[in-house]
Amino acid sequence: MVISLVGMRFHVRVGILPHERVHPQPLEIDLSVTRSPDATDVLDYRALYELTAEHVSRDPLDYLEEVATQIADGAMALSGVSRARVAVRKPHVALDGPLAYAEIVVERPHA
C-alpha cells in the first residue's frame, strides 16, 4: 500500500542567497510512503503532514536536499514504512532564464 500527500504548500525562508534568508517564498512538497506487507497498524496521513510541516518550520532552510533528506528519513522511522519518496519543489529560483521550478527528489528503501 502506498500513501501519498501531493502538493503540500508551505511559505518559508529557503535558500542561501541573502534575500532568500529574509523573504519567505513558496515551497511545494510531495511525500509518498510504501507500507510493508506485514504492517498491521494504520498510518494516519496526518502524521505524514505533521512530519513534513515540522521539518519545514525550522526556517531559514539552506538546501532543498537537506529538507528532502530529513523528511524521507523521518518517514522511514514511522512504523511499518518500507519506502519513502520525497519531492521538494521551489518555484522561485534566481536563474537567468524561465523556469517552472527546481526540484529535488530523495528516495529511501528500507534498510
N, C-alpha and C positions, 0 to 999 in steps of 0.2 A: 504494500500500500504506500502511495506517495501522497504527502500533504504539501500543498503549495500555497504560499501567500505571495501574490504577484502585484507589483506596483505600489508597495508601501512607500509613502512620501513623507519626507522629513525636511525641515528647513534648518540647516546647521552651518556653522563655520567650518569649512573643509578646504584644505589645500595648504601649500607652503608659501605662497606669494603674500606679501604684506596685506593687500586688500582682501584676500581670502581669509585671513586671520581675524579680520574686523567685521566684515559684512556677511551675514548668513546668506546661503544660497540653497536651492533645491537639491535634494539627493533622493534617488529612487532605488529601492532595493527589492529584489525577488529572493525568496527563500523557499527551497524545496527540500523536504527530508523524506527518506525512504525508511519505512519501518521494517525491522527484521521479521521474518515469517513467524518466529516463535514469540513475538511480543504479544502479551495478553492484556496489558493495560491500554488505556485510551490516552492518546496525546492530544491535549486541548490546544487548538491552534492559537488561543490567546497567549499561551506560554511562548510560542514562537514569536509572536508580535512583541511581547514584553522583552524577550531576549534581544531582539533587534533594536527596539527603542532604547533599551538600556545602553547598548554599545554606542549608538549614535548621539546619545545625550552627553557623552563625555567630550564635548567640543571645547576648544577647537580640535578638529581631527586633522592629522597630517596627510596620510596617503590612503587612497581607496583600497589598496592591497591590504593594509592593516585592518581596515574596517571589515572587509570581506572575510579575512582570515579569522578574526576574533569571533564573528558571528557563526562561521562554519564550525569552529572548534567548540563554541558554546552549544550549538545544536547537537554535535556529536556526543556531548556529555549527557544529553537527555536520555532517559530510559527508553530502550527499545529502538533507538535510531541507529541505523546501519550505514547510512549515506546522507551527505548534505551537499547541497549546491547553492551557492550564494552569488548573485549578480548585483553589483553596485554600479549605478549609473549617475554620472554628473553631467547635466545638460549645459552648464555654463563653464566652458573651458576656454582659457585665454590662448587661442591659436590664431594664426593669420588668415585662416580661411573658414568657410562654412563647415559646420559640424553639428550633427544632431546631439551627440553626447559621447563622453568617454565611458567605457565600461570595463570593469574588472570582474572576472568570474573565478571563483575558487570552488573546487570540489574536494570533498573528503570521503574516502571509503572508510569502512570500519577497520580499525587496526587489528 
